[in-house]
Amino acid sequence: MSKAPTRVLKQGRVTIPAEVRRDLGIEHGDYVVIDVKPLGGDSDD
């Protein structure tokens, strides 16, 4: 399993880093399951 910190963007969108997508073979339109854990820190929205 790969882990990578990312940020929740407007409208709740989450971007999976390109390196993780490549390592896992994730392509546009694929379904994924995420395990969510807040890391804390400030939001600059």
mmCIF entry with sequence, helices, sheets and N, C-alpha, C, O atoms, coordinates in Angstrom:
data_MODEL
# 
_entry.id   MODEL 
# 
_entity.id                         1 
_entity.type                       polymer 
_entity.pdbx_number_of_molecules   1 
# 
_entity_poly.entity_id                      1 
_entity_poly.type                           'polypeptide(L)' 
_entity_poly.nstd_linkage                   no 
_entity_poly.nstd_monomer                   no 
_entity_poly.pdbx_seq_one_letter_code       MSKAPTRVLKQGRVTIPAEVRRDLGIEHGDYVVIDVKPLGGDSDD 
_entity_poly.pdbx_seq_one_letter_code_can   MSKAPTRVLKQGRVTIPAEVRRDLGIEHGDYVVIDVKPLGGDSDD 
_entity_poly.pdbx_strand_id                 A 
# 
loop_
_entity_poly_seq.entity_id 
_entity_poly_seq.num 
_entity_poly_seq.mon_id 
_entity_poly_seq.hetero 
1 1  MET n 
1 2  SER n 
1 3  LYS n 
1 4  ALA n 
1 5  PRO n 
1 6  THR n 
1 7  ARG n 
1 8  VAL n 
1 9  LEU n 
1 10 LYS n 
1 11 GLN n 
1 12 GLY n 
1 13 ARG n 
1 14 VAL n 
1 15 THR n 
1 16 ILE n 
1 17 PRO n 
1 18 ALA n 
1 19 GLU n 
1 20 VAL n 
1 21 ARG n 
1 22 ARG n 
1 23 ASP n 
1 24 LEU n 
1 25 GLY n 
1 26 ILE n 
1 27 GLU n 
1 28 HIS n 
1 29 GLY n 
1 30 ASP n 
1 31 TYR n 
1 32 VAL n 
1 33 VAL n 
1 34 ILE n 
1 35 ASP n 
1 36 VAL n 
1 37 LYS n 
1 38 PRO n 
1 39 LEU n 
1 40 GLY n 
1 41 GLY n 
1 42 ASP n 
1 43 SER n 
1 44 ASP n 
1 45 ASP n 
# 
_struct_asym.id          A 
_struct_asym.entity_id   1 
# 
loop_
_struct_conf.conf_type_id 
_struct_conf.id 
_struct_conf.pdbx_PDB_helix_id 
_struct_conf.beg_label_comp_id 
_struct_conf.beg_label_asym_id 
_struct_conf.beg_label_seq_id 
_struct_conf.pdbx_beg_PDB_ins_code 
_struct_conf.end_label_comp_id 
_struct_conf.end_label_asym_id 
_struct_conf.end_label_seq_id 
_struct_conf.pdbx_end_PDB_ins_code 
_struct_conf.beg_auth_comp_id 
_struct_conf.beg_auth_asym_id 
_struct_conf.beg_auth_seq_id 
_struct_conf.end_auth_comp_id 
_struct_conf.end_auth_asym_id 
_struct_conf.end_auth_seq_id 
_struct_conf.pdbx_PDB_helix_class 
_struct_conf.details 
_struct_conf.pdbx_PDB_helix_length 
HELX_P HELX_P1 AA1 LYS A 10 ? GLY A 12 ? LYS A 10 GLY A 12 5 ? 3 
HELX_P HELX_P2 AA2 ALA A 18 ? LEU A 24 ? ALA A 18 LEU A 24 1 ? 7 
# 
_struct_conf_type.id          HELX_P 
_struct_conf_type.criteria    ? 
_struct_conf_type.reference   ? 
# 
loop_
_atom_site.group_PDB 
_atom_site.id 
_atom_site.type_symbol 
_atom_site.label_atom_id 
_atom_site.label_alt_id 
_atom_site.label_comp_id 
_atom_site.label_asym_id 
_atom_site.label_entity_id 
_atom_site.label_seq_id 
_atom_site.pdbx_PDB_ins_code 
_atom_site.Cartn_x 
_atom_site.Cartn_y 
_atom_site.Cartn_z 
_atom_site.occupancy 
_atom_site.B_iso_or_equiv 
_atom_site.pdbx_formal_charge 
_atom_site.auth_seq_id 
_atom_site.auth_comp_id 
_atom_site.auth_asym_id 
_atom_site.auth_atom_id 
_atom_site.pdbx_PDB_model_num 
ATOM 1   N N  . MET A 1 1  ? 0.855   -1.182 0.000   1.00 0.00 ? 1  MET A N  1 
ATOM 2   C CA . MET A 1 1  ? 0.000   0.000  0.000   1.00 0.00 ? 1  MET A CA 1 
ATOM 3   C C  . MET A 1 1  ? 0.894   1.236  0.000   1.00 0.00 ? 1  MET A C  1 
ATOM 4   O O  . MET A 1 1  ? 1.895   1.282  0.715   1.00 0.00 ? 1  MET A O  1 
ATOM 5   N N  . SER A 1 2  ? 0.540   2.217  -0.785  1.00 0.00 ? 2  SER A N  1 
ATOM 6   C CA . SER A 1 2  ? 1.269   3.475  -0.815  1.00 0.00 ? 2  SER A CA 1 
ATOM 7   C C  . SER A 1 2  ? 0.572   4.504  0.057   1.00 0.00 ? 2  SER A C  1 
ATOM 8   O O  . SER A 1 2  ? -0.653  4.514  0.169   1.00 0.00 ? 2  SER A O  1 
ATOM 9   N N  . LYS A 1 3  ? 1.370   5.371  0.674   1.00 0.00 ? 3  LYS A N  1 
ATOM 10  C CA . LYS A 1 3  ? 0.833   6.469  1.467   1.00 0.00 ? 3  LYS A CA 1 
ATOM 11  C C  . LYS A 1 3  ? 1.460   7.757  0.977   1.00 0.00 ? 3  LYS A C  1 
ATOM 12  O O  . LYS A 1 3  ? 2.650   7.802  0.664   1.00 0.00 ? 3  LYS A O  1 
ATOM 13  N N  . ALA A 1 4  ? 0.654   8.806  0.912   1.00 0.00 ? 4  ALA A N  1 
ATOM 14  C CA . ALA A 1 4  ? 1.171   10.112 0.511   1.00 0.00 ? 4  ALA A CA 1 
ATOM 15  C C  . ALA A 1 4  ? 0.259   11.192 1.053   1.00 0.00 ? 4  ALA A C  1 
ATOM 16  O O  . ALA A 1 4  ? -0.958  11.111 0.889   1.00 0.00 ? 4  ALA A O  1 
ATOM 17  N N  . PRO A 1 5  ? 0.825   12.207 1.698   1.00 0.00 ? 5  PRO A N  1 
ATOM 18  C CA . PRO A 1 5  ? -0.018  13.312 2.142   1.00 0.00 ? 5  PRO A CA 1 
ATOM 19  C C  . PRO A 1 5  ? -0.530  14.102 0.945   1.00 0.00 ? 5  PRO A C  1 
ATOM 20  O O  . PRO A 1 5  ? 0.184   14.273 -0.044  1.00 0.00 ? 5  PRO A O  1 
ATOM 21  N N  . THR A 1 6  ? -1.743  14.574 1.033   1.00 0.00 ? 6  THR A N  1 
ATOM 22  C CA . THR A 1 6  ? -2.335  15.392 -0.015  1.00 0.00 ? 6  THR A CA 1 
ATOM 23  C C  . THR A 1 6  ? -3.258  16.393 0.646   1.00 0.00 ? 6  THR A C  1 
ATOM 24  O O  . THR A 1 6  ? -3.405  16.381 1.868   1.00 0.00 ? 6  THR A O  1 
ATOM 25  N N  . ARG A 1 7  ? -3.873  17.245 -0.123  1.00 0.00 ? 7  ARG A N  1 
ATOM 26  C CA . ARG A 1 7  ? -4.723  18.302 0.425   1.00 0.00 ? 7  ARG A CA 1 
ATOM 27  C C  . ARG A 1 7  ? -6.108  18.212 -0.200  1.00 0.00 ? 7  ARG A C  1 
ATOM 28  O O  . ARG A 1 7  ? -6.249  17.888 -1.379  1.00 0.00 ? 7  ARG A O  1 
ATOM 29  N N  . VAL A 1 8  ? -7.129  18.502 0.601   1.00 0.00 ? 8  VAL A N  1 
ATOM 30  C CA . VAL A 1 8  ? -8.493  18.563 0.088   1.00 0.00 ? 8  VAL A CA 1 
ATOM 31  C C  . VAL A 1 8  ? -8.687  19.944 -0.538  1.00 0.00 ? 8  VAL A C  1 
ATOM 32  O O  . VAL A 1 8  ? -8.481  20.963 0.122   1.00 0.00 ? 8  VAL A O  1 
ATOM 33  N N  . LEU A 1 9  ? -9.079  19.976 -1.800  1.00 0.00 ? 9  LEU A N  1 
ATOM 34  C CA . LEU A 1 9  ? -9.264  21.211 -2.536  1.00 0.00 ? 9  LEU A CA 1 
ATOM 35  C C  . LEU A 1 9  ? -10.733 21.617 -2.539  1.00 0.00 ? 9  LEU A C  1 
ATOM 36  O O  . LEU A 1 9  ? -11.562 20.972 -1.897  1.00 0.00 ? 9  LEU A O  1 
ATOM 37  N N  . LYS A 1 10 ? -11.053 22.683 -3.260  1.00 0.00 ? 10 LYS A N  1 
ATOM 38  C CA . LYS A 1 10 ? -12.444 23.129 -3.355  1.00 0.00 ? 10 LYS A CA 1 
ATOM 39  C C  . LYS A 1 10 ? -13.321 22.008 -3.863  1.00 0.00 ? 10 LYS A C  1 
ATOM 40  O O  . LYS A 1 10 ? -12.877 21.157 -4.634  1.00 0.00 ? 10 LYS A O  1 
ATOM 41  N N  . GLN A 1 11 ? -14.542 22.011 -3.436  1.00 0.00 ? 11 GLN A N  1 
ATOM 42  C CA . GLN A 1 11 ? -15.550 21.006 -3.792  1.00 0.00 ? 11 GLN A CA 1 
ATOM 43  C C  . GLN A 1 11 ? -15.160 19.605 -3.320  1.00 0.00 ? 11 GLN A C  1 
ATOM 44  O O  . GLN A 1 11 ? -15.678 18.612 -3.832  1.00 0.00 ? 11 GLN A O  1 
ATOM 45  N N  . GLY A 1 12 ? -14.242 19.518 -2.340  1.00 0.00 ? 12 GLY A N  1 
ATOM 46  C CA . GLY A 1 12 ? -13.870 18.231 -1.766  1.00 0.00 ? 12 GLY A CA 1 
ATOM 47  C C  . GLY A 1 12 ? -12.964 17.378 -2.629  1.00 0.00 ? 12 GLY A C  1 
ATOM 48  O O  . GLY A 1 12 ? -12.791 16.191 -2.353  1.00 0.00 ? 12 GLY A O  1 
ATOM 49  N N  . ARG A 1 13 ? -12.387 17.950 -3.656  1.00 0.00 ? 13 ARG A N  1 
ATOM 50  C CA . ARG A 1 13 ? -11.511 17.175 -4.546  1.00 0.00 ? 13 ARG A CA 1 
ATOM 51  C C  . ARG A 1 13 ? -10.180 16.875 -3.869  1.00 0.00 ? 13 ARG A C  1 
ATOM 52  O O  . ARG A 1 13 ? -9.611  17.718 -3.175  1.00 0.00 ? 13 ARG A O  1 
ATOM 53  N N  . VAL A 1 14 ? -9.700  15.659 -4.086  1.00 0.00 ? 14 VAL A N  1 
ATOM 54  C CA . VAL A 1 14 ? -8.413  15.228 -3.549  1.00 0.00 ? 14 VAL A CA 1 
ATOM 55  C C  . VAL A 1 14 ? -7.563  14.761 -4.729  1.00 0.00 ? 14 VAL A C  1 
ATOM 56  O O  . VAL A 1 14 ? -8.014  13.975 -5.562  1.00 0.00 ? 14 VAL A O  1 
ATOM 57  N N  . THR A 1 15 ? -6.336  15.255 -4.786  1.00 0.00 ? 15 THR A N  1 
ATOM 58  C CA . THR A 1 15 ? -5.428  14.857 -5.857  1.00 0.00 ? 15 THR A CA 1 
ATOM 59  C C  . THR A 1 15 ? -4.472  13.794 -5.343  1.00 0.00 ? 15 THR A C  1 
ATOM 60  O O  . THR A 1 15 ? -3.844  13.970 -4.299  1.00 0.00 ? 15 THR A O  1 
ATOM 61  N N  . ILE A 1 16 ? -4.361  12.700 -6.068  1.00 0.00 ? 16 ILE A N  1 
ATOM 62  C CA . ILE A 1 16 ? -3.402  11.650 -5.730  1.00 0.00 ? 16 ILE A CA 1 
ATOM 63  C C  . ILE A 1 16 ? -2.104  11.994 -6.456  1.00 0.00 ? 16 ILE A C  1 
ATOM 64  O O  . ILE A 1 16 ? -2.114  12.166 -7.675  1.00 0.00 ? 16 ILE A O  1 
ATOM 65  N N  . PRO A 1 17 ? -0.992  12.098 -5.737  1.00 0.00 ? 17 PRO A N  1 
ATOM 66  C CA . PRO A 1 17 ? 0.276   12.459 -6.384  1.00 0.00 ? 17 PRO A CA 1 
ATOM 67  C C  . PRO A 1 17 ? 0.623   11.523 -7.548  1.00 0.00 ? 17 PRO A C  1 
ATOM 68  O O  . PRO A 1 17 ? 0.362   10.321 -7.492  1.00 0.00 ? 17 PRO A O  1 
ATOM 69  N N  . ALA A 1 18 ? 1.213   12.092 -8.597  1.00 0.00 ? 18 ALA A N  1 
ATOM 70  C CA . ALA A 1 18 ? 1.523   11.335 -9.814  1.00 0.00 ? 18 ALA A CA 1 
ATOM 71  C C  . ALA A 1 18 ? 2.372   10.098 -9.522  1.00 0.00 ? 18 ALA A C  1 
ATOM 72  O O  . ALA A 1 18 ? 2.134   9.037  -10.098 1.00 0.00 ? 18 ALA A O  1 
ATOM 73  N N  . GLU A 1 19 ? 3.347   10.224 -8.642  1.00 0.00 ? 19 GLU A N  1 
ATOM 74  C CA . GLU A 1 19 ? 4.211   9.083  -8.332  1.00 0.00 ? 19 GLU A CA 1 
ATOM 75  C C  . GLU A 1 19 ? 3.404   7.917  -7.756  1.00 0.00 ? 19 GLU A C  1 
ATOM 76  O O  . GLU A 1 19 ? 3.654   6.761  -8.098  1.00 0.00 ? 19 GLU A O  1 
ATOM 77  N N  . VAL A 1 20 ? 2.447   8.214  -6.893  1.00 0.00 ? 20 VAL A N  1 
ATOM 78  C CA . VAL A 1 20 ? 1.598   7.167  -6.309  1.00 0.00 ? 20 VAL A CA 1 
ATOM 79  C C  . VAL A 1 20 ? 0.710   6.550  -7.386  1.00 0.00 ? 20 VAL A C  1 
ATOM 80  O O  . VAL A 1 20 ? 0.550   5.331  -7.440  1.00 0.00 ? 20 VAL A O  1 
ATOM 81  N N  . ARG A 1 21 ? 0.124   7.405  -8.254  1.00 0.00 ? 21 ARG A N  1 
ATOM 82  C CA . ARG A 1 21 ? -0.716  6.880  -9.348  1.00 0.00 ? 21 ARG A CA 1 
ATOM 83  C C  . ARG A 1 21 ? 0.087   5.940  -10.242 1.00 0.00 ? 21 ARG A C  1 
ATOM 84  O O  . ARG A 1 21 ? -0.393  4.871  -10.617 1.00 0.00 ? 21 ARG A O  1 
ATOM 85  N N  . ARG A 1 22 ? 1.306   6.343  -10.580 1.00 0.00 ? 22 ARG A N  1 
ATOM 86  C CA . ARG A 1 22 ? 2.161   5.487  -11.430 1.00 0.00 ? 22 ARG A CA 1 
ATOM 87  C C  . ARG A 1 22 ? 2.489   4.179  -10.722 1.00 0.00 ? 22 ARG A C  1 
ATOM 88  O O  . ARG A 1 22 ? 2.368   3.104  -11.310 1.00 0.00 ? 22 ARG A O  1 
ATOM 89  N N  . ASP A 1 23 ? 2.907   4.268  -9.453  1.00 0.00 ? 23 ASP A N  1 
ATOM 90  C CA . ASP A 1 23 ? 3.283   3.057  -8.705  1.00 0.00 ? 23 ASP A CA 1 
ATOM 91  C C  . ASP A 1 23 ? 2.136   2.063  -8.618  1.00 0.00 ? 23 ASP A C  1 
ATOM 92  O O  . ASP A 1 23 ? 2.353   0.853  -8.672  1.00 0.00 ? 23 ASP A O  1 
ATOM 93  N N  . LEU A 1 24 ? 0.904   2.575  -8.482  1.00 0.00 ? 24 LEU A N  1 
ATOM 94  C CA . LEU A 1 24 ? -0.262  1.707  -8.324  1.00 0.00 ? 24 LEU A CA 1 
ATOM 95  C C  . LEU A 1 24 ? -0.985  1.406  -9.639  1.00 0.00 ? 24 LEU A C  1 
ATOM 96  O O  . LEU A 1 24 ? -1.925  0.612  -9.669  1.00 0.00 ? 24 LEU A O  1 
ATOM 97  N N  . GLY A 1 25 ? -0.544  2.039  -10.713 1.00 0.00 ? 25 GLY A N  1 
ATOM 98  C CA . GLY A 1 25 ? -1.192  1.805  -12.010 1.00 0.00 ? 25 GLY A CA 1 
ATOM 99  C C  . GLY A 1 25 ? -2.576  2.416  -12.102 1.00 0.00 ? 25 GLY A C  1 
ATOM 100 O O  . GLY A 1 25 ? -3.417  1.926  -12.856 1.00 0.00 ? 25 GLY A O  1 
ATOM 101 N N  . ILE A 1 26 ? -2.829  3.486  -11.342 1.00 0.00 ? 26 ILE A N  1 
ATOM 102 C CA . ILE A 1 26 ? -4.138  4.147  -11.354 1.00 0.00 ? 26 ILE A CA 1 
ATOM 103 C C  . ILE A 1 26 ? -4.235  5.035  -12.592 1.00 0.00 ? 26 ILE A C  1 
ATOM 104 O O  . ILE A 1 26 ? -3.332  5.821  -12.878 1.00 0.00 ? 26 ILE A O  1 
ATOM 105 N N  . GLU A 1 27 ? -5.331  4.901  -13.312 1.00 0.00 ? 27 GLU A N  1 
ATOM 106 C CA . GLU A 1 27 ? -5.556  5.696  -14.519 1.00 0.00 ? 27 GLU A CA 1 
ATOM 107 C C  . GLU A 1 27 ? -6.848  6.494  -14.395 1.00 0.00 ? 27 GLU A C  1 
ATOM 108 O O  . GLU A 1 27 ? -7.682  6.210  -13.536 1.00 0.00 ? 27 GLU A O  1 
ATOM 109 N N  . HIS A 1 28 ? -7.007  7.490  -15.255 1.00 0.00 ? 28 HIS A N  1 
ATOM 110 C CA . HIS A 1 28 ? -8.205  8.337  -15.282 1.00 0.00 ? 28 HIS A CA 1 
ATOM 111 C C  . HIS A 1 28 ? -9.462  7.470  -15.317 1.00 0.00 ? 28 HIS A C  1 
ATOM 112 O O  . HIS A 1 28 ? -9.584  6.569  -16.146 1.00 0.00 ? 28 HIS A O  1 
ATOM 113 N N  . GLY A 1 29 ? -10.386 7.752  -14.413 1.00 0.00 ? 29 GLY A N  1 
ATOM 114 C CA . GLY A 1 29 ? -11.653 7.016  -14.376 1.00 0.00 ? 29 GLY A CA 1 
ATOM 115 C C  . GLY A 1 29 ? -11.657 5.806  -13.465 1.00 0.00 ? 29 GLY A C  1 
ATOM 116 O O  . GLY A 1 29 ? -12.715 5.227  -13.219 1.00 0.00 ? 29 GLY A O  1 
ATOM 117 N N  . ASP A 1 30 ? -10.479 5.403  -12.950 1.00 0.00 ? 30 ASP A N  1 
ATOM 118 C CA . ASP A 1 30 ? -10.423 4.263  -12.035 1.00 0.00 ? 30 ASP A CA 1 
ATOM 119 C C  . ASP A 1 30 ? -11.098 4.617  -10.715 1.00 0.00 ? 30 ASP A C  1 
ATOM 120 O O  . ASP A 1 30 ? -11.079 5.773  -10.291 1.00 0.00 ? 30 ASP A O  1 
ATOM 121 N N  . TYR A 1 31 ? -11.684 3.632  -10.078 1.00 0.00 ? 31 TYR A N  1 
ATOM 122 C CA . TYR A 1 31 ? -12.222 3.795  -8.737  1.00 0.00 ? 31 TYR A CA 1 
ATOM 123 C C  . TYR A 1 31 ? -11.138 3.389  -7.742  1.00 0.00 ? 31 TYR A C  1 
ATOM 124 O O  . TYR A 1 31 ? -10.389 2.439  -7.970  1.00 0.00 ? 31 TYR A O  1 
ATOM 125 N N  . VAL A 1 32 ? -11.070 4.124  -6.637  1.00 0.00 ? 32 VAL A N  1 
ATOM 126 C CA . VAL A 1 32 ? -10.113 3.801  -5.580  1.00 0.00 ? 32 VAL A CA 1 
ATOM 127 C C  . VAL A 1 32 ? -10.824 3.893  -4.233  1.00 0.00 ? 32 VAL A C  1 
ATOM 128 O O  . VAL A 1 32 ? -11.864 4.541  -4.112  1.00 0.00 ? 32 VAL A O  1 
ATOM 129 N N  . VAL A 1 33 ? -10.263 3.250  -3.241  1.00 0.00 ? 33 VAL A N  1 
ATOM 130 C CA . VAL A 1 33 ? -10.747 3.345  -1.874  1.00 0.00 ? 33 VAL A CA 1 
ATOM 131 C C  . VAL A 1 33 ? -9.679  4.095  -1.094  1.00 0.00 ? 33 VAL A C  1 
ATOM 132 O O  . VAL A 1 33 ? -8.493  3.781  -1.196  1.00 0.00 ? 33 VAL A O  1 
ATOM 133 N N  . ILE A 1 34 ? -10.102 5.095  -0.308  1.00 0.00 ? 34 ILE A N  1 
ATOM 134 C CA . ILE A 1 34 ? -9.134  5.845  0.482   1.00 0.00 ? 34 ILE A CA 1 
ATOM 135 C C  . ILE A 1 34 ? -9.425  5.666  1.968   1.00 0.00 ? 34 ILE A C  1 
ATOM 136 O O  . ILE A 1 34 ? -10.578 5.535  2.378   1.00 0.00 ? 34 ILE A O  1 
ATOM 137 N N  . ASP A 1 35 ? -8.374  5.663  2.754   1.00 0.00 ? 35 ASP A N  1 
ATOM 138 C CA . ASP A 1 35 ? -8.461  5.607  4.207   1.00 0.00 ? 35 ASP A CA 1 
ATOM 139 C C  . ASP A 1 35 ? -8.061  6.998  4.686   1.00 0.00 ? 35 ASP A C  1 
ATOM 140 O O  . ASP A 1 35 ? -6.906  7.397  4.536   1.00 0.00 ? 35 ASP A O  1 
ATOM 141 N N  . VAL A 1 36 ? -8.997  7.733  5.255   1.00 0.00 ? 36 VAL A N  1 
ATOM 142 C CA . VAL A 1 36 ? -8.786  9.145  5.552   1.00 0.00 ? 36 VAL A CA 1 
ATOM 143 C C  . VAL A 1 36 ? -8.357  9.349  6.999   1.00 0.00 ? 36 VAL A C  1 
ATOM 144 O O  . VAL A 1 36 ? -8.968  8.820  7.928   1.00 0.00 ? 36 VAL A O  1 
ATOM 145 N N  . LYS A 1 37 ? -7.295  10.129 7.169   1.00 0.00 ? 37 LYS A N  1 
ATOM 146 C CA . LYS A 1 37 ? -6.803  10.477 8.499   1.00 0.00 ? 37 LYS A CA 1 
ATOM 147 C C  . LYS A 1 37 ? -6.279  11.908 8.432   1.00 0.00 ? 37 LYS A C  1 
ATOM 148 O O  . LYS A 1 37 ? -5.299  12.157 7.730   1.00 0.00 ? 37 LYS A O  1 
ATOM 149 N N  . PRO A 1 38 ? -6.895  12.858 9.134   1.00 0.00 ? 38 PRO A N  1 
ATOM 150 C CA . PRO A 1 38 ? -6.413  14.242 9.110   1.00 0.00 ? 38 PRO A CA 1 
ATOM 151 C C  . PRO A 1 38 ? -5.006  14.331 9.688   1.00 0.00 ? 38 PRO A C  1 
ATOM 152 O O  . PRO A 1 38 ? -4.688  13.689 10.689  1.00 0.00 ? 38 PRO A O  1 
ATOM 153 N N  . LEU A 1 39 ? -4.161  15.146 9.034   1.00 0.00 ? 39 LEU A N  1 
ATOM 154 C CA . LEU A 1 39 ? -2.795  15.339 9.513   1.00 0.00 ? 39 LEU A CA 1 
ATOM 155 C C  . LEU A 1 39 ? -2.673  16.593 10.363  1.00 0.00 ? 39 LEU A C  1 
ATOM 156 O O  . LEU A 1 39 ? -1.651  16.800 11.018  1.00 0.00 ? 39 LEU A O  1 
ATOM 157 N N  . GLY A 1 40 ? -3.706  17.435 10.362  1.00 0.00 ? 40 GLY A N  1 
ATOM 158 C CA . GLY A 1 40 ? -3.636  18.685 11.106  1.00 0.00 ? 40 GLY A CA 1 
ATOM 159 C C  . GLY A 1 40 ? -3.023  19.776 10.239  1.00 0.00 ? 40 GLY A C  1 
ATOM 160 O O  . GLY A 1 40 ? -2.838  19.593 9.036   1.00 0.00 ? 40 GLY A O  1 
ATOM 161 N N  . GLY A 1 41 ? -2.713  20.890 10.846  1.00 0.00 ? 41 GLY A N  1 
ATOM 162 C CA . GLY A 1 41 ? -2.137  22.003 10.096  1.00 0.00 ? 41 GLY A CA 1 
ATOM 163 C C  . GLY A 1 41 ? -3.204  22.974 9.668   1.00 0.00 ? 41 GLY A C  1 
ATOM 164 O O  . GLY A 1 41 ? -4.396  22.754 9.887   1.00 0.00 ? 41 GLY A O  1 
ATOM 165 N N  . ASP A 1 42 ? -2.762  24.053 9.054   1.00 0.00 ? 42 ASP A N  1 
ATOM 166 C CA . ASP A 1 42 ? -3.662  25.114 8.627   1.00 0.00 ? 42 ASP A CA 1 
ATOM 167 C C  . ASP A 1 42 ? -4.150  24.879 7.209   1.00 0.00 ? 42 ASP A C  1 
ATOM 168 O O  . ASP A 1 42 ? -3.458  24.279 6.386   1.00 0.00 ? 42 ASP A O  1 
ATOM 169 N N  . SER A 1 43 ? -5.342  25.358 6.944   1.00 0.00 ? 43 SER A N  1 
ATOM 170 C CA . SER A 1 43 ? -5.919  25.337 5.604   1.00 0.00 ? 43 SER A CA 1 
ATOM 171 C C  . SER A 1 43 ? -5.804  26.722 5.023   1.00 0.00 ? 43 SER A C  1 
ATOM 172 O O  . SER A 1 43 ? -6.121  27.698 5.704   1.00 0.00 ? 43 SER A O  1 
ATOM 173 N N  . ASP A 1 44 ? -5.351  26.847 3.758   1.00 0.00 ? 44 ASP A N  1 
ATOM 174 C CA . ASP A 1 44 ? -5.283  28.177 3.150   1.00 0.00 ? 44 ASP A CA 1 
ATOM 175 C C  . ASP A 1 44 ? -6.288  28.324 2.025   1.00 0.00 ? 44 ASP A C  1 
ATOM 176 O O  . ASP A 1 44 ? -5.943  28.782 0.936   1.00 0.00 ? 44 ASP A O  1 
ATOM 177 N N  . ASP A 1 45 ? -7.530  27.938 2.283   1.00 0.00 ? 45 ASP A N  1 
ATOM 178 C CA . ASP A 1 45 ? -8.603  28.101 1.281   1.00 0.00 ? 45 ASP A CA 1 
ATOM 179 C C  . ASP A 1 45 ? -9.144  29.474 1.290   1.00 0.00 ? 45 ASP A C  1 
ATOM 180 O O  . ASP A 1 45 ? -10.049 29.786 0.516   1.00 0.00 ? 45 ASP A O  1 
# 
